[in-house]
Amino acid sequence: MKKFILGCTMIALAYTTHAQRPRLQLDHVALYVQNVEKSAAFYHDILGLDTIPTPFPGLPVKWFAIGGDRQLHLIQGAKEIHTPHVLQHLAFSVDSIEQLINRLTSAGITFYDANGKAATIQFRGDGVTQFFIKDPDNNWIEFNNRKH
């Protein structure tokens, strides 16, 4: 009986410990950019993201809706453009890889695979098609056809 009670206590303790973990959800991604107007034009005009109001009128920031209640925040102030590795990226899933590639190509934007090979898409081991582009500040953006 003592073993049973001890076992039940341990299970209850494990459940309580697990239940007390905070539930994390992505709220927003912030990118520090050199020219917020140039970057905002890229994300709005080229990628088609919708702007949303910010609580900072008059400051050099732009906010965009990126699905559900998630947001992309562009904040001006970067002194130099960095070149991150392609594995450091923001990713979006899209309905049509082909339509997006046509749109990007028409806008003169080069796309790459994860190895940096231009005009190349790739297929991940899970069957998802993906490719990458760079924004005006050299931030990598992945596009894929993963279904949610």
C-alpha positions in Angstrom: 0.0 0.0 0.0 2.9 2.4 0.8 4.3 1.7 -2.7 1.0 2.5 -4.3 0.6 5.8 -2.4 4.2 6.7 -3.2 3.6 5.9 -6.8 0.4 8.0 -6.9 2.3 10.9 -5.2 5.1 10.8 -7.7 2.6 10.8 -10.6 0.7 13.7 -9.1 4.0 15.6 -8.5 5.1 15.0 -12.1 1.8 16.1 -13.5 1.8 19.2 -11.3 5.3 20.1 -12.3 4.4 19.7 -16.0 1.2 21.6 -15.7 3.0 24.6 -14.2 5.1 25.1 -17.3 4.3 28.3 -19.1 2.6 27.8 -22.4 4.7 29.7 -25.0 3.4 31.0 -28.3 5.2 33.0 -30.9 3.9 36.6 -30.7 6.2 38.5 -33.1 9.5 38.6 -34.8 11.5 41.9 -34.8 14.1 42.8 -37.4 16.5 45.6 -36.9 16.9 47.3 -40.3 18.8 50.2 -41.8 16.0 51.8 -43.7 12.5 51.0 -42.4 10.7 52.5 -45.5 12.8 50.4 -47.9 12.3 47.3 -45.9 8.6 48.0 -45.4 8.1 48.4 -49.1 9.8 45.0 -49.7 7.6 43.2 -47.2 4.4 45.0 -48.3 4.9 45.4 -52.1 6.9 42.3 -52.9 5.8 39.8 -50.3 2.3 41.1 -49.9 2.2 41.5 -46.1 -0.5 43.8 -44.7 0.7 46.6 -42.4 -1.0 47.0 -39.0 -1.0 50.0 -36.6 1.8 50.4 -34.2 1.6 51.9 -30.7 4.6 54.1 -31.6 3.3 56.9 -33.9 6.1 59.0 -35.3 8.9 56.5 -34.7 10.7 54.7 -37.5 8.9 51.3 -37.1 6.5 49.3 -39.2 4.4 46.4 -38.2 3.0 43.6 -40.4 0.5 40.8 -39.9 2.1 37.5 -40.6 -0.6 35.0 -39.9 -3.1 34.6 -37.1 -2.3 37.2 -34.5 1.5 37.0 -35.2 3.4 40.0 -36.2 6.6 41.1 -37.9 8.1 44.3 -36.5 10.7 46.3 -38.6 12.7 48.7 -36.5 15.0 51.2 -38.0 18.4 51.8 -36.5 20.8 49.2 -37.8 24.2 50.8 -38.6 25.4 48.1 -41.0 23.9 45.3 -43.0 25.0 41.9 -41.7 25.1 38.6 -43.5 23.7 35.8 -41.4 23.9 32.2 -42.4 21.0 30.9 -44.3 20.0 28.7 -41.4 19.2 31.9 -39.4 16.0 32.8 -41.1 12.3 33.7 -41.0 10.0 31.1 -42.7 6.6 31.4 -44.3 4.5 28.6 -45.7 2.7 29.5 -49.0 -0.1 27.9 -51.0 1.8 28.0 -54.3 5.6 27.8 -54.5 5.4 28.3 -58.3 3.2 31.5 -58.1 5.6 33.0 -55.6 8.7 32.2 -57.6 7.1 33.8 -60.7 6.2 36.9 -58.6 9.7 37.1 -57.2 11.4 36.5 -60.5 9.3 39.2 -62.1 10.5 41.6 -59.4 14.1 40.7 -60.1 14.6 38.8 -56.8 16.9 35.8 -56.8 15.9 32.7 -54.9 18.3 30.1 -53.5 18.4 26.6 -51.9 19.9 26.2 -48.4 23.3 25.7 -50.0 23.2 29.1 -51.7 22.7 27.7 -55.2 20.7 30.4 -57.1 17.4 29.7 -58.9 17.1 26.4 -57.1 14.4 25.0 -54.9 14.9 21.9 -52.7 12.9 19.1 -51.2 13.3 18.4 -47.5 13.2 14.9 -46.2 9.7 15.4 -45.0 8.4 16.1 -48.5 8.2 19.9 -48.1 9.5 22.1 -51.0 11.5 25.1 -49.9 13.6 28.0 -51.1 15.2 31.2 -49.7 15.5 34.8 -50.5 17.2 37.8 -48.9 15.4 41.0 -47.8 17.0 44.4 -48.3 19.1 43.9 -45.1 20.3 40.5 -46.1 17.9 38.7 -43.7 17.1 35.2 -45.1 13.5 34.3 -45.6 12.4 30.7 -46.3 9.3 29.9 -48.2 7.8 26.4 -48.1 4.7 24.5 -48.9 4.2 22.9 -45.5 0.5 22.4 -44.8 -0.6 23.4 -41.3 
